[in-house]
Amino acid sequence: MVETIRAEALAAVPHGFLGRRGGVSGGIHAGLNVGLGSDDDREAIAENRRRAVAAVLPAAALVTLHQVHSPHAIAVTAPFPDDARPHADALVTDRPGLLLGILTADCGPILLADAEAGVVGAAHAGWKGAFGGVIETTLAQMEALGADRGRIAAAIGPCIARASYEVDSGFLLRFTEADPENERFFADGRREDHHQFDLEAYIASRLAGAGVLRVEALGLDTYADADRFFSFRRSTHRGEPDYGRQISLIGLPE
């Protein structure tokens, strides 16, 4: 059975953060791998995507992107062919029957909704996207469809946690030069001149700073829980040639 993790903040709309449980892929992709960019069997990926949709908003049309770690967000009115997905990292809609999907494997998936306005959004926020402004562009696109950021609720799904995310001093410097207060998202690393970065807390801070009043962080570490989640960094550390991707979904019922 597909595991569907839900957030209280988004209870008013169909949504779910999915991991690797409940899929048909095997080997290093074992489970619910939905990554079109992976080396997994195409039929398995298609079946996993079908199961993901059925678990959150049955009969909806899935919309995903070609994600590139950018700050770009787009409004969507219809699904895209798999081979013609826009290069962007967030999508918003006010159209019932569409199910917005964001793929991750350590980066932070953000699902957002203004239930009163009938506008939802989904953003892929790794450090580069979050630092570059993907959260703010997503909110702007939602407002263009009639949302009010004071009413928007957001949830941050499974992502790599601070205890699992070691970075070097150059990474820290990039953040502190942009804003000295960003130092609070870093702790001492296990090695000299290294640090532990709290991506989830950074995302939550950017959401709050942009005017989102209700932010729920699920506190689930993709790296540390191999049975439940895919992780790019864990696969890299294991020397595996590829990795699976999980999906986070939100939509409006027809």
C-alpha positions as CSV (number, residue, x, y, z in Angstrom):
1,M,0.0,0.0,0.0
2,V,1.2,3.5,-0.9
3,E,2.2,5.4,2.3
4,T,0.6,8.9,2.2
5,I,1.9,11.4,4.7
6,R,-0.4,14.3,5.3
7,A,-0.1,17.6,7.1
8,E,-2.7,19.1,9.4
9,A,-2.1,22.5,7.9
10,L,-3.3,21.3,4.5
11,A,-6.2,19.2,5.7
12,A,-8.7,21.3,3.7
13,V,-7.3,20.1,0.3
14,P,-6.2,16.7,-1.1
15,H,-2.5,16.3,-0.7
16,G,0.2,13.8,0.3
17,F,3.9,13.5,0.8
18,L,4.8,10.0,-0.6
19,G,7.9,8.0,0.1
20,R,9.1,4.7,-1.4
21,R,6.5,2.4,0.1
22,G,3.9,0.8,-2.1
23,G,5.6,0.8,-5.5
24,V,6.6,-1.8,-8.0
25,S,10.2,-0.8,-8.8
26,G,13.1,-3.1,-7.8
27,G,16.8,-3.0,-7.1
28,I,18.2,0.3,-6.0
29,H,15.0,2.0,-7.1
30,A,12.9,-0.4,-5.0
31,G,9.5,1.0,-4.1
32,L,7.5,3.9,-5.4
33,N,10.1,5.5,-7.7
34,V,8.5,8.1,-9.9
35,G,11.6,9.7,-11.4
36,L,11.5,10.0,-15.2
37,G,15.1,11.0,-15.0
38,S,16.1,7.8,-13.3
39,D,17.4,4.6,-15.0
40,D,14.4,2.7,-13.7
41,D,12.1,0.6,-15.9
42,R,9.7,3.0,-17.7
43,E,6.7,0.8,-17.1
44,A,7.4,0.6,-13.4
45,I,7.7,4.4,-13.2
46,A,4.4,4.8,-15.0
47,E,2.7,2.3,-12.6
48,N,4.2,4.0,-9.6
49,R,2.9,7.4,-10.8
50,R,-0.6,5.9,-11.4
51,R,-0.5,4.5,-7.8
52,A,0.6,7.9,-6.4
53,V,-2.3,9.7,-8.1
54,A,-4.8,7.1,-6.9
55,A,-3.6,7.5,-3.3
56,V,-4.2,11.3,-3.2
57,L,-6.7,12.4,-5.8
58,P,-8.1,9.5,-7.9
59,A,-8.8,10.3,-11.6
60,A,-6.9,13.6,-11.4
61,A,-4.4,14.5,-14.1
62,L,-0.8,14.6,-12.8
63,V,1.3,17.6,-13.7
64,T,5.1,17.5,-13.1
65,L,8.1,19.5,-14.3
66,H,11.6,19.1,-15.5
67,Q,13.2,20.3,-12.3
68,V,16.4,22.3,-12.5
69,H,17.1,23.8,-9.0
70,S,15.8,27.2,-10.2
71,P,13.6,29.9,-8.6
72,H,11.1,29.6,-11.5
73,A,7.4,28.9,-10.8
74,I,4.7,28.6,-13.3
75,A,0.9,28.5,-13.4
76,V,-0.6,25.5,-15.0
77,T,-3.9,24.8,-16.6
78,A,-3.3,21.4,-18.1
79,P,-0.8,18.5,-17.8
80,F,2.3,18.4,-20.0
81,P,3.6,15.5,-22.1
82,D,6.4,13.7,-20.3
83,D,8.9,14.8,-23.0
84,A,7.8,18.4,-23.0
85,R,7.8,19.3,-19.3
86,P,8.8,23.0,-18.6
87,H,12.1,23.6,-16.9
88,A,11.0,25.1,-13.6
89,D,10.8,24.1,-9.9
90,A,7.4,25.1,-8.7
91,L,3.9,25.1,-10.1
92,V,0.5,26.5,-9.0
93,T,-3.0,26.1,-10.2
94,D,-6.6,27.1,-9.6
95,R,-8.0,24.3,-11.9
96,P,-9.9,21.4,-10.2
97,G,-8.8,18.0,-11.4
98,L,-5.1,18.8,-11.7
99,L,-2.7,17.1,-9.3
100,L,0.6,19.1,-8.9
101,G,3.6,16.9,-8.3
102,I,7.1,17.7,-7.1
103,L,9.9,15.1,-7.1
104,T,12.6,15.0,-4.4
105,A,15.4,12.8,-3.1
106,D,16.7,15.0,-0.2
107,C,15.6,18.5,-1.3
108,G,12.6,20.0,0.5
109,P,9.1,19.5,-1.1
110,I,6.7,22.3,-0.2
111,L,3.0,22.1,-0.6
112,L,0.9,25.2,-0.3
113,A,-2.8,26.1,-0.4
114,D,-5.2,28.9,0.0
115,A,-8.3,26.8,0.4
116,E,-10.7,29.7,0.5
117,A,-9.4,31.0,-2.9
118,G,-9.1,27.6,-4.4
119,V,-5.4,28.0,-5.3
120,V,-2.7,25.4,-4.6
121,G,1.0,25.2,-5.2
122,A,4.0,22.8,-5.0
123,A,7.6,23.8,-4.9
124,H,11.0,21.9,-5.1
125,A,13.3,23.6,-2.7
126,G,16.8,22.3,-2.4
127,W,19.3,24.7,-1.0
128,K,19.9,26.4,-4.3
129,G,16.2,26.9,-5.1
130,A,15.3,28.1,-1.6
131,F,18.4,30.4,-1.6
132,G,17.5,31.7,-5.1
133,G,13.9,32.6,-4.3
134,V,11.7,29.7,-5.4
135,I,9.4,30.2,-2.4
136,E,8.8,33.8,-3.1
137,T,8.1,33.3,-6.8
138,T,5.7,30.5,-5.9
139,L,3.7,32.8,-3.6
140,A,3.7,35.5,-6.2
141,Q,2.2,33.1,-8.8
142,M,-0.4,31.9,-6.3
143,E,-1.4,35.6,-5.6
144,A,-1.7,36.1,-9.4
145,L,-4.5,33.5,-9.3
146,G,-6.3,35.2,-6.4
147,A,-4.6,33.7,-3.4
148,D,-3.8,35.8,-0.3
149,R,-0.5,34.9,1.3
150,G,-2.0,35.7,4.7
151,R,-4.3,32.8,4.2
152,I,-1.8,30.4,2.5
153,A,-0.9,27.4,4.6
154,A,2.4,25.5,3.8
155,A,3.9,22.2,4.7
156,I,7.5,21.0,4.3
157,G,7.7,17.3,3.6
158,P,10.5,14.8,4.0
159,C,14.0,16.2,3.3
160,I,17.5,15.8,4.4
161,A,17.9,16.8,8.1
162,R,20.6,18.8,9.7
163,A,22.2,15.8,11.3
164,S,22.6,14.2,7.9
165,Y,23.6,17.3,5.8
166,E,27.3,18.2,6.1
167,V,28.5,21.1,4.1
168,D,31.8,22.9,3.8
169,S,32.8,26.4,4.9
170,G,32.3,27.8,1.4
171,F,28.7,26.8,1.6
172,L,28.3,28.5,5.0
173,L,29.9,31.6,3.7
174,R,27.5,31.9,0.7
175,F,24.6,32.0,3.1
176,T,26.1,34.3,5.7
177,E,27.3,36.8,3.1
178,A,23.7,37.0,1.9
179,D,22.4,37.5,5.4
180,P,24.5,37.2,8.6
181,E,21.4,35.8,10.4
182,N,21.6,32.7,8.3
183,E,24.3,31.5,10.6
184,R,21.6,30.1,12.9
185,F,20.8,27.4,10.3
186,F,24.3,25.8,10.7
187,A,25.8,23.8,13.5
188,D,29.4,22.5,14.0
189,G,30.2,19.6,11.7
190,R,32.0,16.4,12.5
191,R,35.0,17.4,10.5
192,E,37.2,20.5,10.7
193,D,35.8,23.4,8.5
194,H,32.6,21.6,8.0
195,H,29.0,22.3,9.2
196,Q,25.6,20.8,9.5
197,F,23.0,22.7,7.5
198,D,19.3,22.7,8.5
199,L,17.5,22.9,5.2
200,E,14.1,22.4,6.7
201,A,14.5,25.3,9.1
202,Y,15.9,27.5,6.4
203,I,12.8,26.8,4.2
204,A,10.5,27.5,7.1
205,S,12.2,30.8,7.8
206,R,11.9,31.8,4.1
207,L,8.2,31.0,4.1
208,A,7.6,32.9,7.3
209,G,9.6,35.8,6.1
210,A,7.5,35.9,2.9
211,G,4.3,36.3,4.9
212,V,3.1,32.7,5.3
213,L,1.5,32.6,8.7
214,R,1.0,28.8,9.0
215,V,4.0,26.7,8.2
216,E,4.2,23.0,9.2
217,A,7.5,21.1,9.1
218,L,7.1,17.4,9.2
219,G,10.6,16.7,10.5
220,L,11.3,13.6,8.4
221,D,14.9,12.8,7.4
222,T,15.2,11.3,3.9
223,Y,18.8,10.3,4.4
224,A,18.4,8.5,7.7
225,D,15.4,6.4,6.8
226,A,16.3,4.1,3.8
227,D,13.2,1.9,4.2
228,R,10.9,4.9,3.8
229,F,12.5,7.4,1.6
230,F,14.9,7.8,-1.4
231,S,18.0,9.9,-0.8
232,F,20.5,11.2,-3.4
233,R,23.2,11.8,-0.8
234,R,22.7,8.3,0.8
235,S,22.9,6.7,-2.7
236,T,26.0,8.7,-3.4
237,H,27.7,7.7,-0.2
238,R,26.8,4.0,-0.9
239,G,28.4,4.3,-4.4
240,E,25.2,3.4,-6.2
241,P,24.9,4.4,-9.9
242,D,21.5,5.9,-9.6
243,Y,18.7,6.8,-7.2
244,G,14.9,6.9,-6.9
245,R,12.7,10.0,-6.5
246,Q,9.6,10.3,-4.3
247,I,6.7,12.6,-5.1
248,S,4.7,15.2,-3.1
249,L,1.2,16.0,-4.4
250,I,-1.5,18.6,-4.0
251,G,-4.6,19.3,-6.0
252,L,-8.2,20.5,-6.1
253,P,-11.1,18.1,-6.4
254,E,-13.5,18.5,-9.3
